[in-house]
Amino acid sequence: MRYRIPRKKRKIHLTTIIKIILFTIFYAFLIFGGFFTGSMIVTALTDCLSTTHPIMIPSIHHQEECETTGRVWLDRKCLDYKYSTLF
C-alpha cells in the first residue's frame, strides 16, 4: 500500500473574499452602466431620426404648384414634411 502525503488545506482569507465581492459589484455596475448608456443613445437616435420638421420651399410661390407636387400650402408658404432633422 502506497503512502500518501497529506495535503495542506488551503485557507481562503477574508481579504480575498472581500476582493472577490468588490470586483463582482464593480463589474456588475460597469455592465449595467454600459447597457443603460447604450439604450439611452439608441433611444435618442431613434427619436431624432423619426421626427420630421416642415421645410419651406422658396422656389414655389403659387398654391396650385405647391399642392400638385405633394406639399402643403400654409400661410402663403409651400411646406414640405419629408425631411428629417439630419438633413
N, C-alpha and C positions, 0 to 999 in steps of 0.2 A: 504494500500500500504506500502510495506517494504521500509525502508530507507537503502540505500546502502552507505557504507563507501567509500569515494573516494580513489582510489589507487594512490600511488605516482608513477609518471612516472620515469622509470629507465633511467638514462643517461649513455651512453657509452662514456667513457673518451677517449681522444686522445691517451693516452699511451696504452690503451687496444687494440685499433685498430692497432697501430704500432706493438705491440707484436704479434698479430694475423698474420699480414702481414709478419713479420720477421720469425716466426715459419713456415709459409707456404712456404716461399722461402727456408728456411733451409731444410725442409723435401723434397721439390722438388729436390734440389741439391743432397740430400742423396740418393733418389730413382734413379735419373738419373746416379749418380756415381756408384751405385751398378749394374745397368744394363750394364753400359759401361765396368766396370771391369769384370763382368761375361762374356760378349761377347768376350772380349779380351782373357780371359782364355780359353774359348771354342774354339776360333779360333786357338790359339797357340797349344792346344792339338790335334785338328784335323789335323793341318799341320804336327805335329810331328808324329802322328800315320800313316799318309798316305804316307809319304816319305819312300823310301827303298834305301838301300845302298848295293853295292856288297860286299860279304864276300868271301875271298879266302879259298878254301878247301885245306888244306895242305896234306891230305892223298891221293889225286888223282894227278898222275904225267903224265898221258897219255891223249891225246886229245879224243880218241875214248871212253875211260871210262867216261870221263867228259861229253861228249855230249849225251851218252846213258842214263845218269841219269837226263837229262833235264837241265843241267847247261851250262854256256858259257865258251868257251876256248879263252883266250885273253892273248897275250904276255907270252906264256908258263905257264899260271896260269889258274886254274879252278875257275871260279867265280859263285857265287850263288846270285841271286837277290830276294830271297823270304823273307829275314829277314828285320824287321823294326828297327828303331833306338833304340827301347826299349829292344831289345834282349840282 
